[in-house]
Amino acid sequence: MQQPHDKKTLISSGKMSRRNLLAGAAAASFVLVQTASGKAFQAALTASELADDPTKVPGVPPGVLGTRSPFEKPVKTPSDTSSRTPLQDLHGIITPSDLHYERHHGGVPAIDPSKHELVIHGMVDKPMVFSLADLKRFPSVSRIAFLECSGNYRGAGDGKIRPQEICGLTSQSEWTGVALSTLFREVGVSPKATWFLAEGGDAAVMTRSVPVHKGWEDAIIAYAQNGEAIRPEQGYPVRLFLPGWEGNANVKWLRRIELADAPFMTREETSKYTEAVGGGKIRQFSFTMDARSIITYPSYPAKVEKGWIEIRGIAWSGRGKVTRVEVSTDAGKTWQNAALQEPVLDKAIVAFRYLWNWDGSSTEIMSRAVDETGYVQPFLKQLLAARGGNMGYHFNPVTAWYLQGDGQVLFKAT
């Protein structure tokens, strides 16, 4: 049996007792690693006590902010303009706020909430300016819904790519704020107004035209996410949230809404966020995100063993509820219905599971989502045919994984 360490073993300095050091800690044990005076102390705790027998040493007392275990290290993969959610590392349907994907065009602005204002004007009876405190006085609404960048697709020729890289520009939160319809009634939107401009307070001054009917239906001016103030990367202090619609239209750091009777044809909806669809045609204002699914386990870089495997993944649709997720374990020859985890919500990610007994032979596994409109997630070749070979925005192909005989899992374009 391992014997408890004495004070001389645990304490690197006679000036600080173990009790004082523990009592002074306000975070998880891994934070102790960062204290210069406690190197020997933390090394003993993490290397032997915490890993082998945590009953031998008092734990860290309650702190002011929760932390993850030092053994859990999920991270986003950043680029110059975005960072992707580690889908393969998550459980359930809610994305931790600090792992929610990011996409911005001018960096994350630092905004003082006490000075921030939202102006609503244009074709309204009574133009108004709302402070954050004003917005919080209105009746609040909350809903769980996904958010997804319209450019959310990547592939790789060698197959060494994770769900995070393939479609990690999607995440899900509980969003809380005031319904935009409430503010529309407050300012008296003209019946002739058919579009509104949403403008952000970032360095890019992001602006998008949005049909007024979306504002009346389910748009939210969100100031909270997963029970806390919305994160700066997600638009603090307020953002526009349009359930089921492409991320770029969900303008962050929202500072102005202007009502009009026509779209504003901003930079982001003319030179950007439009796409060729073949035959010389251009698709514009394609707001709704189509049904999609992805198997998150087993996926690269997992290596599995012969026998029973629970295939797990997520599915979502901007058109409404996902009604069915089908899984194939024989490269698409046959399909079986996966179990959907309750709750199955409107315009929200749903988790799915399928129990499969793998015989050890090489095969391909894949999933496809079906939503309540009857839309079926397409294969890559179908999308390319419909889009004239364009792989731009709103690309949602069936994603397959090649399971080798040795258990190694690799991405395979379908």
C-alpha positions in Angstrom: 0.0 0.0 0.0 1.3 3.5 -0.8 2.1 5.5 2.2 1.0 9.1 2.6 3.7 11.6 1.9 4.9 13.7 4.8 5.0 17.5 4.8 8.7 17.6 3.7 7.9 15.6 0.6 4.8 17.6 -0.3 6.0 21.1 0.4 8.8 22.7 -1.5 9.1 25.7 0.8 9.0 25.8 4.6 7.3 29.2 4.4 4.0 27.7 3.0 2.0 24.9 4.6 0.0 22.4 2.5 -3.2 23.6 4.2 -2.5 27.2 3.3 -1.7 26.4 -0.3 -4.8 24.3 -0.8 -7.0 26.8 0.9 -5.7 29.6 -1.3 -6.4 27.7 -4.5 -9.5 28.8 -6.3 -9.2 26.6 -9.3 -8.6 23.0 -10.4 -5.4 21.2 -9.6 -3.8 21.9 -12.9 -3.8 25.6 -12.1 -1.4 24.8 -9.2 1.1 23.8 -11.9 1.3 27.4 -12.9 2.5 28.6 -9.4 6.2 29.1 -9.3 6.5 28.4 -5.6 4.7 25.1 -5.8 6.6 23.1 -8.4 7.6 20.2 -6.1 4.2 20.4 -4.5 2.1 20.1 -7.6 4.4 17.5 -9.1 3.8 15.2 -6.2 0.0 15.8 -6.4 -0.4 15.3 -10.1 2.1 12.6 -10.6 1.3 10.3 -7.7 -1.6 11.5 -5.5 -4.2 12.7 -8.0 -3.4 10.1 -10.6 -3.0 7.1 -8.2 -4.8 7.8 -4.9 -6.7 11.1 -4.5 -7.9 9.9 -1.0 -4.4 10.6 0.4 -4.4 14.4 -0.1 -7.2 17.0 0.6 -8.7 18.2 -2.6 -8.9 21.8 -3.9 -11.6 23.8 -2.0 -14.6 25.5 -3.8 -13.5 28.2 -6.1 -15.0 31.2 -7.9 -15.0 29.6 -11.4 -15.3 26.0 -12.5 -12.7 24.3 -14.6 -12.2 21.2 -16.7 -10.3 18.2 -15.4 -6.6 18.6 -16.5 -7.1 15.2 -18.2 -9.8 16.6 -20.6 -8.4 18.9 -23.2 -11.0 19.6 -26.0 -9.9 22.5 -28.1 -11.1 24.3 -31.3 -8.9 24.3 -34.4 -8.3 27.9 -35.3 -7.5 29.6 -38.6 -7.2 33.3 -39.5 -10.9 33.7 -39.8 -12.5 30.8 -37.9 -12.1 28.1 -35.3 -13.9 24.8 -35.4 -15.8 22.9 -32.7 -14.3 19.5 -31.7 -17.5 17.5 -32.6 -15.8 14.2 -32.0 -15.0 15.1 -28.4 -18.5 16.2 -27.3 -21.4 14.4 -25.8 -25.1 15.3 -26.1 -26.5 18.2 -28.0 -25.2 21.3 -26.2 -21.9 22.8 -27.2 -19.9 24.2 -24.2 -19.8 28.0 -24.8 -16.0 28.1 -24.9 -16.0 25.4 -27.7 -18.7 27.1 -29.8 -17.3 27.6 -33.3 -16.1 31.1 -34.3 -16.3 32.9 -37.6 -15.7 36.6 -37.9 -14.4 39.0 -40.5 -12.7 41.7 -38.5 -11.7 40.1 -35.2 -13.6 40.1 -31.9 -14.3 43.7 -30.7 -14.1 44.7 -27.1 -17.5 46.4 -26.3 -18.5 48.1 -23.1 -22.1 46.9 -22.5 -23.0 50.0 -20.6 -22.3 52.1 -23.7 -23.7 49.7 -26.3 -26.9 50.7 -28.1 -29.2 49.1 -30.6 -30.9 51.5 -33.0 -34.0 50.5 -34.9 -35.2 52.9 -37.6 -36.3 53.2 -41.2 -39.8 52.2 -42.2 -41.2 52.4 -38.6 -43.6 54.6 -36.8 -41.3 55.4 -33.9 -37.5 55.1 -34.3 -35.9 54.0 -31.0 -32.6 53.4 -29.4 -32.3 50.5 -26.9 -29.6 50.0 -24.3 -28.8 46.5 -23.1 -30.7 47.3 -19.9 -33.7 48.3 -22.0 -33.6 45.0 -23.9 -33.5 43.0 -20.7 -36.7 44.8 -19.4 -38.7 43.1 -22.2 -40.2 39.6 -21.8 -37.4 37.1 -22.5 -37.4 34.0 -24.7 -35.1 31.0 -24.8 -34.6 28.2 -27.3 -32.1 25.5 -28.0 -31.0 25.7 -31.7 -28.0 25.2 -33.8 -25.8 27.8 -35.6 -23.9 26.9 -38.7 -21.6 28.7 -41.2 -22.8 28.3 -44.7 -19.3 27.4 -45.8 -19.2 24.5 -43.4 -17.5 21.7 -45.4 -14.0 20.4 -46.0 -12.5 17.2 -47.3 -9.1 15.6 -47.4 -7.6 13.2 -50.0 -5.6 11.0 -47.5 -8.6 10.5 -45.2 -6.8 11.8 -42.1 -9.4 14.4 -41.1 -11.7 14.6 -38.1 -15.4 15.6 -37.9 -14.0 18.9 -36.5 -12.3 19.7 -39.7 -15.1 18.4 -42.0 -18.0 20.3 -40.5 -16.9 21.8 -37.2 -18.4 25.2 -38.1 -21.6 24.1 -36.4 -22.5 24.3 -32.7 -25.6 24.4 -30.5 -26.5 26.5 -27.5 -29.5 27.6 -25.5 -30.0 31.2 -26.7 -31.8 33.8 -24.5 -32.9 37.3 -25.3 -35.9 39.3 -26.5 -38.0 38.3 -29.5 -37.3 40.6 -32.4 -41.1 40.6 -33.0 -41.5 42.3 -29.6 -39.2 45.2 -30.7 -40.9 45.3 -34.1 -44.2 46.0 -32.3 -42.5 48.5 -30.0 -41.3 50.7 -32.9 -44.3 50.0 -35.1 -42.9 48.4 -38.3 -44.6 49.5 -41.4 -46.7 46.9 -43.2 -44.8 47.8 -46.4 -41.5 46.9 -44.9 -40.3 43.6 -46.4 -36.6 43.6 -45.4 -34.4 44.8 -42.6 -30.7 45.5 -42.5 -28.7 44.1 -39.5 -25.4 45.9 -38.8 -22.7 44.8 -36.5 -20.3 46.8 -34.4 -17.1 45.0 -35.4 -14.2 46.2 -37.5 -15.8 44.7 -40.6 -19.1 46.5 -39.9 -20.9 43.3 -40.9 -24.2 44.0 -42.6 -26.8 41.6 -44.0 -30.3 42.0 -45.4 -32.9 39.8 -43.8 -36.6 39.3 -44.8 -38.9 40.9 -42.3 -41.0 37.8 -42.0 -38.1 36.0 -40.3 -38.1 38.8 -37.7 -41.8 38.3 -37.0 -41.5 34.5 -36.9 -38.7 33.5 -34.6 -35.7 35.9 -34.6 -34.1 36.7 -31.3 -31.9 39.6 -30.1 -29.8 37.3 -27.9 -27.9 38.6 -24.9 -27.3 35.2 -23.2 -25.9 31.8 -24.2 -26.1 28.6 -22.1 -27.2 30.5 -19.0 -24.6 33.2 -19.0 -23.9 36.4 -20.9 -23.2 35.7 -24.5 -19.5 35.2 -25.1 -17.5 38.0 -26.9 -16.7 35.6 -29.8 -20.4 35.1 -30.2 -21.4 38.7 -30.3 -21.3 40.2 -26.8 -23.3 42.1 -25.7 -26.1 41.3 -28.2 -26.4 39.5 -31.5 -29.1 38.6 -34.0 -30.1 35.0 -33.9 -32.0 33.5 -36.8 -32.9 29.9 -36.0 -32.0 27.5 -38.9 -30.5 30.2 -41.1 -26.9 30.5 -42.3 -24.5 31.9 -39.7 -23.4 35.0 -41.6 -26.9 36.4 -41.4 -26.9 36.1 -37.6 -25.1 39.4 -37.2 -23.0 39.6 -34.1 -22.3 42.7 -31.9 -25.6 44.0 -33.3 -25.9 47.8 -33.2 -28.4 48.8 -35.9 -31.6 47.5 -37.6 -33.0 49.4 -40.5 -36.4 48.6 -42.0 -37.0 48.9 -45.8 -39.0 47.6 -48.7 -36.1 46.0 -50.6 -32.8 44.2 -49.8 -29.8 46.4 -49.3 -27.4 44.4 -51.5 -24.5 44.7 -49.1 -21.0 43.4 -49.8 -21.8 40.1 -47.9 -24.7 39.2 -50.1 -23.4 40.3 -53.5 -19.7 39.6 -53.8 -19.9 37.1 -50.9 -22.4 34.4 -49.8 -23.8 33.9 -53.3 -23.0 30.9 -55.4 -23.1 29.5 -58.9 -25.5 26.7 -59.3 -24.9 25.7 -62.9 -26.4 26.8 -66.2 -25.1 30.3 -65.7 -27.4 30.9 -62.7 -26.5 32.5 -59.4 -28.2 31.6 -56.1 -28.6 34.5 -53.6 -30.3 34.8 -50.2 -30.1 31.1 -49.7 -30.6 31.4 -46.0 -31.9 28.0 -44.8 -29.4 25.4 -43.8 -30.3 22.0 -45.2 -30.5 18.8 -43.3 -27.2 17.2 -42.4 -25.6 14.5 -40.3 -22.2 13.2 -39.4 -21.0 10.1 -37.5 -18.7 11.4 -34.8 -17.8 7.9 -33.5 -16.1 5.9 -34.9 -14.3 8.5 -36.9 -10.7 9.5 -37.6 -8.3 9.1 -35.7 -10.2 6.3 -33.8 -9.1 2.7 -34.0 -11.8 0.2 -33.1 -11.9 -3.6 -32.3 -14.0 -6.3 -33.8 -17.4 -6.8 -32.1 -20.1 -4.5 -30.9 -19.7 -0.8 -31.7 -22.2 2.0 -30.9 -22.1 4.2 -33.9 -22.8 7.8 -32.6 -23.4 11.1 -34.3 -25.4 14.3 -34.7 -27.9 15.5 -37.2 -29.7 18.9 -37.8 -31.9 20.8 -40.2 -32.7 24.5 -40.7 -36.1 23.4 -42.1 -37.4 22.1 -38.9 -37.1 18.8 -36.9 -35.0 15.9 -38.0 -37.5 13.0 -38.2 -35.1 10.2 -39.2 -31.4 9.4 -39.4 -30.4 6.3 -41.4 -27.1 4.5 -41.0 -25.4 2.3 -43.5 -22.6 -0.1 -42.5 -22.1 -1.5 -46.1 -21.1 1.5 -48.1 -24.7 2.6 -48.8 -26.1 -0.7 -50.1 -28.6 -0.9 -47.2 -29.8 1.5 -44.6 -31.2 1.1 -41.0 -32.9 3.7 -38.8 -30.8 5.0 -35.9 -32.3 5.8 -32.5 -32.8 9.5 -32.0 -32.0 10.9 -28.5 -34.9 12.9 -27.0 -35.6 15.8 -27.1 -35.9 16.2 -30.9 -36.3 19.9 -31.3 -37.1 22.3 -34.1 -34.0 23.6 -36.0 -31.8 21.9 -33.4 -29.1 19.2 -33.3 -30.3 15.8 -32.3 -27.9 13.0 -31.3 -28.3 9.6 -32.9 -27.1 6.1 -32.1 -26.9 2.7 -33.8 -25.6 -0.5 -32.3 -23.6 -2.6 -34.8 -21.7 -5.8 -34.5 -18.6 -5.4 -36.7 -17.2 -8.7 -38.2 -13.8 -7.2 -38.7 -14.0 -6.9 -42.5 -13.2 -3.6 -44.3 -16.3 -1.5 -45.0 -17.7 2.0 -45.1 -20.1 3.5 -42.6 -22.2 6.6 -43.2 -25.3 8.4 -42.1 -28.0 10.6 -43.8 -30.6 12.8 -42.2 -34.2 13.3 -43.2 -36.2 16.2 -41.9 -39.9 16.9 -41.5 -40.3 18.4 -44.9 -39.1 15.1 -46.5 -35.7 16.5 -47.5 -33.1 13.8 -47.6 -29.4 14.6 -47.1 -27.7 14.1 -50.6 -24.6 12.4 -51.7 -21.6 14.4 -52.9 -22.2 13.5 -56.6 -25.8 14.7 -56.3 -24.7 18.0 -55.0 -22.0 18.5 -57.6 -24.5 17.7 -60.3 -27.0 20.2 -59.0 -24.4 22.9 -58.4 -22.5 22.6 -61.6 -19.5 21.3 -59.8 -19.4 24.2 -57.4 -18.3 23.3 -53.8 -19.1 26.7 -52.2 -21.8 27.5 -49.7 -24.5 25.2 -48.3 -22.6 22.0 -49.0 -24.0 19.2 -46.9 -23.0 15.8 -48.4 -23.4 12.4 -46.8 -20.1 11.8 -44.9 -18.6 8.3 -44.9 -15.9 6.7 -42.9 -13.7 3.9 -44.3 -13.2 1.2 -41.6 -10.1 -0.8 -42.4 -9.6 -4.4 -41.3 -7.1 -3.3 -38.7 -9.7 -1.0 -37.1 -8.3 2.3 -38.3 -11.0 4.8 -39.4 -10.4 7.2 -42.2 -12.6 9.9 -43.9 -14.0 9.0 -47.3 -15.7 11.4 -49.7 -19.0 10.1 -51.0 
